[in-house]
Amino acid sequence: MFRTKSVEQSIRDTEEPEHALKKSLSALDLTVFGVGVIIGTGIFVLTGKVAKETAGPATAIAFVVAGVVCALAALCYAEFASTVPVAGSAYTFSYASLGELVAWIIGWDLVLEFALGTAVVAVGWSGYVRSLLDNVGWALPDVLSGTDVAKGFGFDILAFVLVLLLTCVLVVGMKLSARVTSVVVAIKVGVVLIVIIAGLFFVKADNYKPFVPPSEKQSSGSGWDAPMVQLMFGYEPTNFGVMGIFTAASIVFFAFIGFDVIATAAEETKLPQRDMPRGILGSLVICTALYVAVSIVVTGMQRYSELTVSAPLADAFKAAGHPFYAGVISFGAAIGLTTVCMILLLGQTRVFFAMSRDGLLPRFFSKTHPRFRTPYRPTILLGVIIAIVAGFTSIDELATLVNIGTLFAFVVVALGVLVLRRTRPDLPRAFRTPWVPVLPIASVAASVWLMLNLPAETWLRFGVWMALGVVIYFAYGRSRSRMVKEGR
């Protein structure tokens, strides 16, 4: 259960003709991918929710806190991705350092994270598109718009079609995906810069008073919807105040989800030892700066208590008497969420592909396309499944599962850095995480703290999913692992 797969063997596996991915990505491509997946639901939606309900104008500080947690994890990811340039991200890293069972658990966790993340974003994209259609007088029937899904009936046709189209793009090739992403990211970043620059002219200093609103007890949290930290330690989280900032950070963390997806493309990078750290850290720095700037501008344009939850950026411009900018922002949000959805789907398929190549899932899914050199079989399978999930599922209960899955991966990667430093000090490391072991330990502590701020119900669902994964491993993966068949 705890047998490890050597880094050298992992790299040799990538050279098998039938199971090899095409190397076509540069540092710029990786940075664009990172910005493309990070800037999405968080900046267009969560800014208003957190400012209104949890942190007020201090939302900017909450973004910094969440960004620091991600930066700690990013430094660990950068070392692994440059040392083990193989598809699979945290799954592959865990296999090389912590053993097969841990690798399976984290792979199973990433399948959940990326699948639900893709579905959540696809449904969010559908909402923005329907809003734009409403502006020109077009409306889909309720049964095809997903508006009745929460009531147990309805199908979100737009979300379904989006996932299928992006599946086709990923089958054709990574370079095409990178080109599509570059165009969309340019539009998305342009819209964000419009918010920042144009919004500065409508900022009112009085809206920042008080910058950190006085704390007040949360109205909910008496049962399973209570944060885990409350059930374990009797701590009662607050809205607003200094502690409200940390509560807000656990929410806006969703806005940063995705930078770890870059690590799943390590095998398809031309010079992974040099370009992976640049792509991971560069995209994170860019997005954190944009998040902080946007939150400062929006809470300065409109008092935090008056911000809307569904479309805070667009509605802030409407409140300022500039509906044109509101329309531009809605358009940019719809375009921007397209790349988020595509890159999350990309990460999902690469993890599945890596697990299949190791025999923990059927090897049928590890064959690459003879022409495009992409893992087309898992891409098609997962694309269809996620499209159906996006069409039928309400996202409210699923979004927090994405958060806890990502944070769990952060914990495992940080621990993996510590273990591999001790067990394989001889490995050439193009990038070395600084201040080991202090920084990885800090990464674990910060990630666990944010996890504890998530509802206990989320922990319960996550535990059920993990238990199911362990059953599948012992029933199938353990005996069919390539490590067993090759006597390793």
QUIMO-V946255 format. One record per helix or strand of 2 or more residues. SS is the DSSP state (2 for helix, 1 for strand). FROM is the first residue (numbers start at 1). TO is the last residue. If there is no record, write none. Layout:
ss->SS from->FROM to->TO
ss->SS from->FROM to->TO
This chain:
ss->2 from->7 to->13
ss->2 from->17 to->19
ss->2 from->27 to->38
ss->2 from->41 to->83
ss->2 from->90 to->97
ss->2 from->100 to->135
ss->2 from->142 to->145
ss->2 from->149 to->151
ss->2 from->157 to->172
ss->2 from->174 to->200
ss->2 from->205 to->208
ss->1 from->216 to->217
ss->2 from->228 to->233
ss->1 from->238 to->239
ss->2 from->241 to->256
ss->2 from->259 to->268
ss->2 from->272 to->301
ss->2 from->304 to->306
ss->2 from->312 to->319
ss->2 from->323 to->357
ss->2 from->363 to->366
ss->2 from->376 to->392
ss->2 from->399 to->423
ss->2 from->438 to->452
ss->2 from->456 to->480
ss->2 from->482 to->485
